[in-house]
């Protein structure tokens, strides 16, 4: 989170967060109260910062999975890749086939039984109830401790908690990041900027991204069954954030 007191950016990983953090730090006149990358907001902080305006970033879940796979493909020391390489015998790595191995990797990683290959907190939550990209989003969108993410009994309870306790008042989509952020600056955040007009002009004349993926953005050829599996695991992002379905039921 990047917290300026009166407003706070919830920086979900792989959603353009590095770009937004850098942009805000360059254009906001005041210093942030706190900045801890991808850290949750506690209940105590919510009470202390009563009236704070929260916004968050989101990204199409399949694109997030693709980004995560390519990160492991190029960064052999990534935590997920290390765990997977220890699990599979030499020569059978899920990364052995390069870009063509994405479907096999995705099928394996969508299985709730393999949640422990991501990170311990996710594996300790109700991983069978939602996928890893939903977990990443909810971790920042909902205040409190990780143990509360493990208390959900069904999808309806997840939705109710988000609607009643969710922090984000605005969701910025990675797919339209510059335009969404510009609209936010023109509205709620305008008084916080040294020069709001200059900041908006910078966004509207540049498509630059910090840590932008260097991979080919062409759609991977995935079976309808695998695409449906992504939709089912990440149902929250489709249902609550309105991401369009890849395939019809």
N, C-alpha and C positions, 0 to 999 in steps of 0.2 A: 504494500500500500504506500501511496505517496500522499501524505496528509498535510494539508495546509490549515487545518483547524476549521475554517468556514466551509471548506469542501475537501473531498478526499477521493483520489483515484484508486480503484481496485484493479490491480495490474495482473490479470490472468495471464499465465505463461502462453507464449506462442500466439498471441492475439494482436501483436503490434505494440506491446507494452513498453519495450525499450524506446521506440520512436516517441510515444506519448510522454514518457518520463523525461526524456531529453528535451522535448518541445516545451513542456511546462516549465522546466527549470530555467530555460533560456528566456521565457516570456513573462513569467510571473514576477512581480516586483518583490514580494516578500519571500523569506526563507521558509521551507517546509518545517512543520512541527516535528514530523518524524518521517523517515523513509526506510522501510524494510521490505526488500523485494519479495513479492508474492506472500506476504504475511497476512494472516487473518486479523480481523478487527475483533477485539474482545468485547464482552458485555459491558465491562467496566469503562472501556473507551467510548462505547456508544452513549453511556450515561453522561460521561464527562463532556463529550462533544455534542450534546443535544442541539439539534438544529443544523448539524452538518449536512451538506449536500454531497451525496455519493453518486459516482458514476463508474461504470465498469466496461470492459471490452469483451467481445465474444467473437467466435470464428466458426465457420462451418466445420462440423466435427470430422468429416472425412478429410478435409484439408489439414486439420490438426494432426490426425493420424499419419498422413503422408509426411508432414513436416517432422514429426517425431521419428518416423522410420528413416528418413533421409539424414537426420541428425546422427542417428546411430551408425548409419552407413559411412558417414564421413568422419565421425568422431568415435574411434574405437574404444576410447576410455569413458564413454558415456555410461552412467550407472545401469541403465536398462540393458545396454549391449553387454556389459560385463556379466550381468546376472544370466542373460541368455546364453552367452558363450560358455559359461561355466556349466550350464545345464546340458547343453548339447555337446555331443562328442565332436572332436576335431574333424572338420570337413563337412559337418552337418549343420553349420551355423545358419540361422534364419536370415543372415545377411550375405550368405555365400553367393547368391545369384544376383547381387547388385540391385538395380532398380526393378528388375523383373521379379524379384523375390517379395515385393510388397504384398501381393495378395495372400501368400502363405503366411507371412508375418502377421498380417492383419487378422486373419482367421484365428491364429493362435492367441493373439493378444485380446481378442474380443471375448474369449472364453472366461467367464467369471472365476473358474478354477485356477486361472493363471494370473490372477490379480497381484500376487506377491512379486511378480517380475517388475511391476511398476515401482511401488514404494510401500513401505510398511504401513503408513497411515491409511492409504487407500485399501490395502488388503484387510485392514482391521475394521473398515466400515462395511456397510451392507453392499459389497461389490456386486452381488447378484441383482441389486435393484436398479443400479444405473452404471453406465460406462465411465471410463477414466476421464473423458473430456467433460462430462457432466460433473464429475467429482471435482475437477479443477475449478469449474465455474462456481459450484455451490460452496466450495471451501472459502471463497472470497466474498460471495454474495450474501452468505449467512454469517452472522456474528456468533462468537462462542468458541467452544472447544470441539476437537475432532470427535470425541466420544458421542456427541449429539448426532453426528451424521450416521452413527451406527444404530440409532434408536428408531429409525423409520421402519414402519411395518409394511407399508405399501406405497404405491405411487401417489395416491390421493393425499397421503400424509406429507409427502415431499412437497407437493404443490401447495398445500395449505400453509406449510411453514414458510415457503418462499413468499407467498402472497401476504402473509401476516407479519413476517419478521425480516424479509429480504431487504437489504440495504440499498441496492441500486435504484435510483430515480430515473436514470437514463442509461441505455445500453448502446454503446458504440460498436458497430460491426466492423470487423477487419476488412470486409469486402468493400465497404464504403467509408473507410476510416477518415480520410481527409474531409469529405463533405459532412460527415456526422460530427466530427470534432469542431469544424468551422461553425456549424449550426449551434452547437453548445456554447461556443465562445460568444456568438452574437446574442445569445439569450442569457442563461443563468450565470456564465462566468465572465461576462464582459467587464464588470467593475474590478476584477482581480488582475487584469492584464495591464502592463505598462502601456501598450499600444495595441488594443484589440483589433483595430483595422489592419495594421501591419501583420499581425499574427494570422488573421484570416487570409490575407493576400498571399502569404507564404504557403499556406496549406493548399490554396486553390491553384497555385502555379507550380506545384512540385508534387511528384509521386514518390519521392524518396522514402525509404524505410531504413531504420537502423536494424542491423542483423536480419535483413530481408533474406529469404531463402534463395539460394543460388540454383536450385534444381529446376528442371523443366516442369512447367505448370500444366502440361497436357494431361488430360484425364487418364488415369490408369484404367485398363480394361479389367473390370471386375464383374463377376457374375451377379445376376439379380438377387440370388440368395445371399451373397455376401453384402450387397448394398442394403438389403432388408435387415441383415444382422446389425449393421451399423445403426440403422434407423431405430431398431428395437432397443439396442443398448443405450443409445443416446436420445431416447424418446423425449426427455425433458427439454433439450435444446430445440427440438422440432416443435413440440407442443407449446412451450411457453415463450420461446424467442422467435418463433415463426419461420425457422429455416425450412425451405421447401423440401419435400420428400424426393429422394432419388428415383424411387420406383413406386408404383401404386400397389396396394395390397392385392 
